[in-house]
Amino acid sequence: MAEGWTTIDGRRVRFQTAPPIDSGAAERPLRLQTLLIHGLGCSSEVWEPTIRVMEERGLACRVIAPDMPGYGHSGDPPATLGMDELADWIARFLDDRGLDRVHVAGNSMGCQVALALARRHPDRTGGLVLQGPTTGDRLVPPWRYTLGLIADAVHESPQYNLRLLKMYTEMGPIRYLQTVRKMLEDDPIAAASMVRSRVLVIRGGHDSIVSDAVARRLAASLPDAVYVPLDSAAHAIEYNSPDAFVDAMIAFLRNVEGSPDGTDCLAEGRSGK
């Protein structure tokens, strides 16, 4: 796994990446590269355990996770971006990396960005994996998200909680609260019929932020989605339970690609910088 930097919209962008896997690996890679989208107040650092597991197992052509604008070590945009604007930024990030089409995995609010990307740029997305997806305030009031965030800390590892505090500090309270408003305004369930990608919805059984009922409601609203609960995990499955998360994600994405054994990377999957 390596850290990379680029410039988009005149601002520096950090990303985490694992290089293409040697084709001699025991398990064949996915055909498409995989893009990982972090959640509210977080950064690409939440995906580090997942990236390491995928790299160690030789499961992907390339894995890449950017810090979105105003998060982590990427530059701040002039104004706080909503879900649609973040999705358009992701499309520009893919252009910058030379990626025509990718599988996409999101965590928490990153799932709303992933769904917006699938709606606004359907030709750019392969399979979607939504882990602990938030759904705006249509089903969950703001106070419920707040209580859930506090309660979830009990079920997460101390290492994750410390990392989360660091990432929140990097974002700052003003931009965080402004982004909360943008997240709550977005209604992915109302726009679910526009999503053409196949979708996997995953939720940890100890997730205090996203309930089982909400995760199931989102999956049921999408045209082609399956729901997989991971009973032993909490909200940050990608950080604290990366092996279980990767198992579920890879099984789904290989099914999307139509080949249980995978195949060599497609040309569009090798073009990333």
KOLPA-234172 format. One record per residue (C-alpha): residue number from 1; chain; z, x, y. Coordinates in steps of 0.001 Angstrom, whole numbers, plus 524288, in hexadecimal, padded with zeros to 5 digits. Each point is the difference from the previous one (the first is absolute). Last residue first. Layout:
BEGIN
<pt k="NUM" c="A" zz="Z" xx="X" yy="Y"/>
...
# end
This chain:
BEGIN
<pt k="273" c="A" zz="7CD47" xx="7F93C" yy="8181C"/>
<pt k="272" c="A" zz="7FD08" xx="7F425" yy="7F7AC"/>
<pt k="271" c="A" zz="7F254" xx="7FFBF" yy="7FA31"/>
<pt k="270" c="A" zz="8041E" xx="80064" yy="7F1E9"/>
<pt k="269" c="A" zz="80370" xx="7F187" yy="7FEF4"/>
<pt k="268" c="A" zz="7F302" xx="7FBDF" yy="805C7"/>
<pt k="267" c="A" zz="7F940" xx="8081D" yy="7F58F"/>
<pt k="266" c="A" zz="807A4" xx="7F8DB" yy="7F58C"/>
<pt k="265" c="A" zz="80B06" xx="80732" yy="7F962"/>
<pt k="264" c="A" zz="7FE4F" xx="801C5" yy="7F166"/>
<pt k="263" c="A" zz="80413" xx="7F4E9" yy="7F71C"/>
<pt k="262" c="A" zz="80BC3" xx="7F76E" yy="7FD24"/>
<pt k="261" c="A" zz="804E0" xx="7FE1C" yy="7F21D"/>
<pt k="260" c="A" zz="802FD" xx="7F183" yy="8013B"/>
<pt k="259" c="A" zz="7F2D7" xx="7FDA1" yy="8068D"/>
<pt k="258" c="A" zz="7FD1E" xx="7F406" yy="80822"/>
<pt k="257" c="A" zz="80322" xx="805EB" yy="80D32"/>
<pt k="256" c="A" zz="8096D" xx="7F4E6" yy="802B9"/>
<pt k="255" c="A" zz="80649" xx="8024D" yy="7F2B8"/>
<pt k="254" c="A" zz="801CC" xx="80E3A" yy="80374"/>
<pt k="253" c="A" zz="80628" xx="7FBA2" yy="80CB6"/>
<pt k="252" c="A" zz="809BB" xx="7F722" yy="7F916"/>
<pt k="251" c="A" zz="8048F" xx="809E5" yy="7F5EE"/>
<pt k="250" c="A" zz="800BB" xx="80A37" yy="80AC1"/>
<pt k="249" c="A" zz="808A0" xx="7F79D" yy="808C3"/>
<pt k="248" c="A" zz="80989" xx="7FBA2" yy="7F572"/>
<pt k="247" c="A" zz="80236" xx="80DAC" yy="7FA88"/>
<pt k="246" c="A" zz="80063" xx="805C7" yy="80DBB"/>
<pt k="245" c="A" zz="80AD8" xx="7F6BE" yy="80416"/>
<pt k="244" c="A" zz="80817" xx="80283" yy="7F3D7"/>
<pt k="243" c="A" zz="7FEAB" xx="80EB4" yy="801D5"/>
<pt k="242" c="A" zz="8029B" xx="7FF35" yy="80EA1"/>
<pt k="241" c="A" zz="80D19" xx="7F8E8" yy="7FEDD"/>
<pt k="240" c="A" zz="8079D" xx="804A3" yy="80C01"/>
<pt k="239" c="A" zz="7F4ED" xx="802D0" yy="80981"/>
<pt k="238" c="A" zz="7F4F0" xx="7F6B3" yy="7FC3B"/>
<pt k="237" c="A" zz="809F6" xx="7F5C5" yy="7FBE4"/>
<pt k="236" c="A" zz="805D3" xx="7FF71" yy="80DA9"/>
<pt k="235" c="A" zz="80418" xx="7F1AB" yy="7FFAF"/>
<pt k="234" c="A" zz="80911" xx="8005B" yy="7F417"/>
<pt k="233" c="A" zz="7FCF6" xx="80392" yy="7F1E4"/>
<pt k="232" c="A" zz="80558" xx="7FBE2" yy="7F2A5"/>
<pt k="231" c="A" zz="7F89A" xx="7F323" yy="7FEFD"/>
<pt k="230" c="A" zz="7F250" xx="804D1" yy="80299"/>
<pt k="229" c="A" zz="7F915" xx="7F310" yy="80266"/>
<pt k="228" c="A" zz="7F136" xx="7FF68" yy="7FDD9"/>
<pt k="227" c="A" zz="7F7E2" xx="7F5B9" yy="8070C"/>
<pt k="226" c="A" zz="7F15F" xx="7FE97" yy="7FE25"/>
<pt k="225" c="A" zz="7F5C9" xx="7FD42" yy="80A5F"/>
<pt k="224" c="A" zz="7F22A" xx="7FAD0" yy="8014C"/>
<pt k="223" c="A" zz="7FE70" xx="7F58D" yy="80A84"/>
<pt k="222" c="A" zz="80CD4" xx="80310" yy="80700"/>
<pt k="221" c="A" zz="8098E" xx="7F4D4" yy="8027C"/>
<pt k="220" c="A" zz="806AE" xx="80145" yy="7F2BE"/>
<pt k="219" c="A" zz="802F1" xx="80E6A" yy="80260"/>
<pt k="218" c="A" zz="805F1" xx="7FCED" yy="80D4B"/>
<pt k="217" c="A" zz="80860" xx="7F515" yy="7FA75"/>
<pt k="216" c="A" zz="80487" xx="808BD" yy="7F4CF"/>
<pt k="215" c="A" zz="80487" xx="80A6C" yy="80989"/>
<pt k="214" c="A" zz="806D2" xx="7F5A4" yy="8084B"/>
<pt k="213" c="A" zz="80706" xx="7F9F8" yy="7F44E"/>
<pt k="212" c="A" zz="80447" xx="80D3A" yy="7FAB1"/>
<pt k="211" c="A" zz="80622" xx="8031D" yy="80D1C"/>
<pt k="210" c="A" zz="7FBD1" xx="80ACE" yy="80939"/>
<pt k="209" c="A" zz="80AC6" xx="8073A" yy="80760"/>
<pt k="208" c="A" zz="80ADF" xx="8003D" yy="7F5D0"/>
<pt k="207" c="A" zz="7F784" xx="80662" yy="7F587"/>
<pt k="206" c="A" zz="80895" xx="80145" yy="7F3E1"/>
<pt k="205" c="A" zz="7F5A8" xx="7FABC" yy="7F6A0"/>
<pt k="204" c="A" zz="7F5D8" xx="808D1" yy="80606"/>
<pt k="203" c="A" zz="7F357" xx="7F970" yy="80417"/>
<pt k="202" c="A" zz="7F1DA" xx="802DE" yy="7FC92"/>
<pt k="201" c="A" zz="7F3F7" xx="7F853" yy="8042F"/>
<pt k="200" c="A" zz="7F33A" xx="8049A" yy="7F9DE"/>
<pt k="199" c="A" zz="7F39E" xx="7FBD3" yy="806FF"/>
<pt k="198" c="A" zz="7F194" xx="7FEF0" yy="7FCEF"/>
<pt k="197" c="A" zz="7F85B" xx="80156" yy="80C92"/>
<pt k="196" c="A" zz="7F975" xx="7F448" yy="8065B"/>
<pt k="195" c="A" zz="80A69" xx="7FCD5" yy="80A1B"/>
<pt k="194" c="A" zz="7FB98" xx="7F513" yy="8092E"/>
<pt k="193" c="A" zz="807AD" xx="7F59B" yy="7F883"/>
<pt k="192" c="A" zz="80CA2" xx="806F7" yy="803BB"/>
<pt k="191" c="A" zz="7FEA8" xx="7FD58" yy="80E97"/>
<pt k="190" c="A" zz="80B30" xx="7F639" yy="800E7"/>
<pt k="189" c="A" zz="807D1" xx="80837" yy="7F666"/>
<pt k="188" c="A" zz="7FE1B" xx="80C78" yy="807DD"/>
<pt k="187" c="A" zz="8064B" xx="7FA1C" yy="80C2C"/>
<pt k="186" c="A" zz="801F3" xx="80A89" yy="80A73"/>
<pt k="185" c="A" zz="80916" xx="7FC70" yy="80B3A"/>
<pt k="184" c="A" zz="80BE0" xx="80582" yy="7F8C5"/>
<pt k="183" c="A" zz="7F9A9" xx="80D56" yy="7FEA1"/>
<pt k="182" c="A" zz="7FC3F" xx="80088" yy="80E64"/>
<pt k="181" c="A" zz="80DEA" xx="7FC90" yy="803FB"/>
<pt k="180" c="A" zz="80583" xx="80A3E" yy="7F6D4"/>
<pt k="179" c="A" zz="7F683" xx="809BB" yy="8060D"/>
<pt k="178" c="A" zz="8061A" xx="7FE25" yy="80D6B"/>
<pt k="177" c="A" zz="80D72" xx="801B7" yy="7F9F0"/>
<pt k="176" c="A" zz="7FC09" xx="80CED" yy="7F9B1"/>
<pt k="175" c="A" zz="7F8F4" xx="804AD" yy="80C3B"/>
<pt k="174" c="A" zz="80C89" xx="7FE2D" yy="807C7"/>
<pt k="173" c="A" zz="80948" xx="80522" yy="7F597"/>
<pt k="172" c="A" zz="7F9A9" xx="80D4E" yy="7FDB6"/>
<pt k="171" c="A" zz="7F562" xx="803B9" yy="7F642"/>
<pt k="170" c="A" zz="805AF" xx="80D4B" yy="7FC7F"/>
<pt k="169" c="A" zz="80DAE" xx="7FA41" yy="7FF3A"/>
<pt k="168" c="A" zz="7FB4D" xx="7F5B2" yy="7F66F"/>
<pt k="167" c="A" zz="7F9FD" xx="80ACC" yy="7F7AB"/>
<pt k="166" c="A" zz="80CC0" xx="807B7" yy="7FF9D"/>
<pt k="165" c="A" zz="807F8" xx="7F3DF" yy="7FCBA"/>
<pt k="164" c="A" zz="7F67C" xx="7FCE6" yy="7F4F2"/>
<pt k="163" c="A" zz="8014B" xx="80DD0" yy="7FA8D"/>
<pt k="162" c="A" zz="80ECB" xx="7FE8B" yy="7FFE0"/>
<pt k="161" c="A" zz="7FEF0" xx="7F2E3" yy="7F933"/>
<pt k="160" c="A" zz="7F65E" xx="805A8" yy="7F631"/>
<pt k="159" c="A" zz="808FC" xx="80B31" yy="7FC5D"/>
<pt k="158" c="A" zz="80B96" xx="7F6C4" yy="7FED5"/>
<pt k="157" c="A" zz="7F81D" xx="7F858" yy="7F5E1"/>
<pt k="156" c="A" zz="7FCBA" xx="7F1C2" yy="802A3"/>
<pt k="155" c="A" zz="8079F" xx="7F436" yy="7FB09"/>
<pt k="154" c="A" zz="80A8E" xx="7FFD8" yy="80A8C"/>
<pt k="153" c="A" zz="7F5CD" xx="80280" yy="80A86"/>
<pt k="152" c="A" zz="7F98D" xx="7F32D" yy="7FC34"/>
<pt k="151" c="A" zz="80B20" xx="7F831" yy="805EC"/>
<pt k="150" c="A" zz="7FD4F" xx="804F5" yy="80DBD"/>
<pt k="149" c="A" zz="7F159" xx="7FDC2" yy="7FEF5"/>
<pt k="148" c="A" zz="80249" xx="7F28D" yy="7FA22"/>
<pt k="147" c="A" zz="808F7" xx="7FC17" yy="80B18"/>
<pt k="146" c="A" zz="7F593" xx="803DC" yy="809D8"/>
<pt k="145" c="A" zz="7F4DA" xx="7F98B" yy="7F875"/>
<pt k="144" c="A" zz="807F1" xx="7F372" yy="7FF4D"/>
<pt k="143" c="A" zz="802D1" xx="8006A" yy="80E92"/>
<pt k="142" c="A" zz="7F168" xx="800C5" yy="802D0"/>
<pt k="141" c="A" zz="7FCF7" xx="7F36F" yy="7F898"/>
<pt k="140" c="A" zz="7F8DA" xx="800FB" yy="7F2DC"/>
<pt k="139" c="A" zz="7F55D" xx="7F69D" yy="7FBA2"/>
<pt k="138" c="A" zz="7F6EE" xx="7FFC6" yy="80BCB"/>
<pt k="137" c="A" zz="8070A" xx="80B58" yy="80680"/>
<pt k="136" c="A" zz="7F6C2" xx="80AEA" yy="7FBE6"/>
<pt k="135" c="A" zz="7FCD2" xx="801A3" yy="7F196"/>
<pt k="134" c="A" zz="806CE" xx="80C62" yy="7FB67"/>
<pt k="133" c="A" zz="7FAE2" xx="805D6" yy="7F36C"/>
<pt k="132" c="A" zz="8095E" xx="80742" yy="7F6D0"/>
<pt k="131" c="A" zz="7F4CC" xx="8079C" yy="7F9D8"/>
<pt k="130" c="A" zz="7F236" xx="7FB35" yy="8029D"/>
<pt k="129" c="A" zz="7F5AE" xx="806CC" yy="7F7B2"/>
<pt k="128" c="A" zz="7F218" xx="7FD28" yy="80461"/>
<pt k="127" c="A" zz="7F3FE" xx="80349" yy="7F7D6"/>
<pt k="126" c="A" zz="7F3AF" xx="80534" yy="8065D"/>
<pt k="125" c="A" zz="7FFE8" xx="7FF66" yy="80ED7"/>
<pt k="124" c="A" zz="7F5EB" xx="804C8" yy="809DA"/>
<pt k="123" c="A" zz="7F5CE" xx="7F54B" yy="7FE46"/>
<pt k="122" c="A" zz="809FD" xx="7F5A7" yy="80395"/>
<pt k="121" c="A" zz="8024B" xx="805B8" yy="80D94"/>
<pt k="120" c="A" zz="8069E" xx="7F529" yy="807D2"/>
<pt k="119" c="A" zz="8062C" xx="7F86C" yy="7F4D2"/>
<pt k="118" c="A" zz="8031E" xx="80B8F" yy="7F72B"/>
<pt k="117" c="A" zz="8052D" xx="807D3" yy="80B90"/>
<pt k="116" c="A" zz="8088A" xx="7F47F" yy="80420"/>
<pt k="115" c="A" zz="80549" xx="7FF66" yy="7F21E"/>
<pt k="114" c="A" zz="80332" xx="80E7E" yy="80053"/>
<pt k="113" c="A" zz="8069F" xx="7FEB1" yy="80D4F"/>
<pt k="112" c="A" zz="8084E" xx="7F4C6" yy="7FAD5"/>
<pt k="111" c="A" zz="8033D" xx="80843" yy="7F416"/>
<pt k="110" c="A" zz="80412" xx="80B24" yy="808F1"/>
<pt k="109" c="A" zz="80A7D" xx="7F6C9" yy="804FB"/>
<pt k="108" c="A" zz="80707" xx="801DC" yy="7F2E5"/>
<pt k="107" c="A" zz="7F8C8" xx="80A72" yy="7F832"/>
<pt k="106" c="A" zz="7F150" xx="8012A" yy="7FF1F"/>
<pt k="105" c="A" zz="7F657" xx="804A1" yy="7F5C7"/>
<pt k="104" c="A" zz="7F169" xx="800D0" yy="80288"/>
<pt k="103" c="A" zz="7F4D5" xx="803AF" yy="7F6E6"/>
<pt k="102" c="A" zz="7F595" xx="806A5" yy="807E8"/>
<pt k="101" c="A" zz="7F24B" xx="7FE23" yy="80587"/>
<pt k="100" c="A" zz="7F74A" xx="807C1" yy="80937"/>
<pt k="99" c="A" zz="808B9" xx="80BD3" yy="80184"/>
<pt k="98" c="A" zz="7FB57" xx="80AFD" yy="808DD"/>
<pt k="97" c="A" zz="80DBB" xx="80372" yy="8048B"/>
<pt k="96" c="A" zz="7FD04" xx="7FC3A" yy="80E1C"/>
<pt k="95" c="A" zz="7F97F" xx="7F37E" yy="7FB7E"/>
<pt k="94" c="A" zz="80C03" xx="7FCBC" yy="7F7D8"/>
<pt k="93" c="A" zz="80883" xx="80254" yy="80BFD"/>
<pt k="92" c="A" zz="7F718" xx="7F703" yy="807C3"/>
<pt k="91" c="A" zz="80205" xx="7F55C" yy="7F5C7"/>
<pt k="90" c="A" zz="80EB4" xx="80271" yy="8009A"/>
<pt k="89" c="A" zz="7FF4C" xx="7FE0E" yy="80EC3"/>
<pt k="88" c="A" zz="7F948" xx="7F2E4" yy="7FDCB"/>
<pt k="87" c="A" zz="80B30" xx="7FC2E" yy="7F6F1"/>
<pt k="86" c="A" zz="809EF" xx="80462" yy="80A34"/>
<pt k="85" c="A" zz="7F938" xx="7F766" yy="80A05"/>
<pt k="84" c="A" zz="80041" xx="7F467" yy="7F6B7"/>
<pt k="83" c="A" zz="80E7E" xx="80212" yy="7FD20"/>
<pt k="82" c="A" zz="803FE" xx="80188" yy="80E21"/>
<pt k="81" c="A" zz="80018" xx="80CAD" yy="807C3"/>
<pt k="80" c="A" zz="80A41" xx="803C3" yy="80A10"/>
<pt k="79" c="A" zz="7F9AD" xx="804C7" yy="80C87"/>
<pt k="78" c="A" zz="7FB12" xx="80D32" yy="804DE"/>
<pt k="77" c="A" zz="7FFCE" xx="80517" yy="7F1F3"/>
<pt k="76" c="A" zz="80A92" xx="809AA" yy="7FBE4"/>
<pt k="75" c="A" zz="7FBC4" xx="80C6A" yy="7F923"/>
<pt k="74" c="A" zz="8021F" xx="801EE" yy="7F172"/>
<pt k="73" c="A" zz="80C49" xx="80719" yy="7FB69"/>
<pt k="72" c="A" zz="806F6" xx="7F45D" yy="7F9F3"/>
<pt k="71" c="A" zz="7FB06" xx="7F344" yy="8059B"/>
<pt k="70" c="A" zz="7F9D6" xx="7FCB3" yy="80D24"/>
<pt k="69" c="A" zz="7F22F" xx="7FFD7" yy="7FA97"/>
<pt k="68" c="A" zz="8003C" xx="7FF11" yy="7F0FF"/>
<pt k="67" c="A" zz="80543" xx="80B90" yy="7F853"/>
<pt k="66" c="A" zz="7F575" xx="801B0" yy="7F5D4"/>
<pt k="65" c="A" zz="800C4" xx="7FF84" yy="7F116"/>
<pt k="64" c="A" zz="7F54D" xx="805E0" yy="7F780"/>
<pt k="63" c="A" zz="7FE4F" xx="80096" yy="7F14E"/>
<pt k="62" c="A" zz="7F419" xx="8068D" yy="7FA14"/>
<pt k="61" c="A" zz="7F806" xx="7FDDC" yy="7F3B1"/>
<pt k="60" c="A" zz="80BF6" xx="7F9ED" yy="7F9A9"/>
<pt k="59" c="A" zz="8085A" xx="8004A" yy="7F3AF"/>
<pt k="58" c="A" zz="80244" xx="80E5E" yy="7FD2F"/>
<pt k="57" c="A" zz="80DDE" xx="7FD7A" yy="7FB5B"/>
<pt k="56" c="A" zz="8065E" xx="809FE" yy="808E8"/>
<pt k="55" c="A" zz="7F7D6" xx="7FBA0" yy="80BAF"/>
<pt k="54" c="A" zz="802FE" xx="7F1A3" yy="7FDED"/>
<pt k="53" c="A" zz="80E81" xx="80304" yy="7FEA2"/>
<pt k="52" c="A" zz="7FFED" xx="808BC" yy="80C07"/>
<pt k="51" c="A" zz="7F8E5" xx="7F5BD" yy="80823"/>
<pt k="50" c="A" zz="809E1" xx="7F5A7" yy="7FC19"/>
<pt k="49" c="A" zz="80B83" xx="808C4" yy="8039F"/>
<pt k="48" c="A" zz="7F9B6" xx="8035C" yy="80D41"/>
<pt k="47" c="A" zz="7FCB7" xx="7F1E9" yy="80396"/>
<pt k="46" c="A" zz="80BB1" xx="7FDC0" yy="808E7"/>
<pt k="45" c="A" zz="7FC04" xx="80C59" yy="8076C"/>
<pt k="44" c="A" zz="7F378" xx="7F961" yy="804AD"/>
<pt k="43" c="A" zz="80802" xx="7F9BB" yy="80AAE"/>
<pt k="42" c="A" zz="80A48" xx="7F574" yy="801CA"/>
<pt k="41" c="A" zz="8041B" xx="7F703" yy="80B1B"/>
<pt k="40" c="A" zz="7F8C1" xx="7F48A" yy="7FA07"/>
<pt k="39" c="A" zz="7F8E8" xx="80315" yy="7F35E"/>
<pt k="38" c="A" zz="7F775" xx="80ACF" yy="7FA91"/>
<pt k="37" c="A" zz="7F1BF" xx="7FEDC" yy="7FBFF"/>
<pt k="36" c="A" zz="7FAFF" xx="807AF" yy="7F428"/>
<pt k="35" c="A" zz="7F165" xx="8026A" yy="7FE31"/>
<pt k="34" c="A" zz="7FAE5" xx="8029A" yy="7F248"/>
<pt k="33" c="A" zz="7F32A" xx="806B4" yy="7FCCB"/>
<pt k="32" c="A" zz="7F675" xx="7F89C" yy="7F7AF"/>
<pt k="31" c="A" zz="7FBCA" xx="80301" yy="7F212"/>
<pt k="30" c="A" zz="80DBE" xx="80095" yy="7FA8B"/>
<pt k="29" c="A" zz="8035F" xx="80C4E" yy="7F8B7"/>
<pt k="28" c="A" zz="7FF08" xx="802C4" yy="7F168"/>
<pt k="27" c="A" zz="80CBD" xx="802EF" yy="7F921"/>
<pt k="26" c="A" zz="80220" xx="80D18" yy="7F974"/>
<pt k="25" c="A" zz="7FA8A" xx="80771" yy="80B9A"/>
<pt k="24" c="A" zz="7F352" xx="80785" yy="7FDEA"/>
<pt k="23" c="A" zz="7F9BE" xx="7F91A" yy="80B91"/>
<pt k="22" c="A" zz="808DD" xx="807DB" yy="808F4"/>
<pt k="21" c="A" zz="80667" xx="7F664" yy="8096A"/>
<pt k="20" c="A" zz="7FAF7" xx="7FE62" yy="80DC0"/>
<pt k="19" c="A" zz="809AD" xx="804FE" yy="80A24"/>
<pt k="18" c="A" zz="80D13" xx="7F992" yy="80327"/>
<pt k="17" c="A" zz="801C0" xx="7FB7B" yy="80DF1"/>
<pt k="16" c="A" zz="809DC" xx="7FDA0" yy="80AB6"/>
<pt k="15" c="A" zz="7FAFC" xx="7FC73" yy="80D76"/>
<pt k="14" c="A" zz="802E3" xx="80392" yy="80E0C"/>
<pt k="13" c="A" zz="7F81A" xx="7FAAB" yy="80B56"/>
<pt k="12" c="A" zz="7FE15" xx="8063C" yy="80D59"/>
<pt k="11" c="A" zz="7FAF5" xx="7F724" yy="80AC3"/>
<pt k="10" c="A" zz="7F2A1" xx="7FF41" yy="80689"/>
<pt k="9" c="A" zz="7FC58" xx="7F349" yy="7F937"/>
<pt k="8" c="A" zz="80185" xx="80739" yy="7F306"/>
<pt k="7" c="A" zz="8035D" xx="80E6A" yy="7FE7D"/>
<pt k="6" c="A" zz="802F9" xx="8067F" yy="7F2F2"/>
<pt k="5" c="A" zz="80B6F" xx="80636" yy="7F90D"/>
<pt k="4" c="A" zz="8034E" xx="802C7" yy="7F1D7"/>
<pt k="3" c="A" zz="80C3D" xx="80195" yy="7F7CD"/>
<pt k="2" c="A" zz="7FE83" xx="803DF" yy="7F1CA"/>
<pt k="1" c="A" zz="80365" xx="7FAF6" yy="7F283"/>
# end
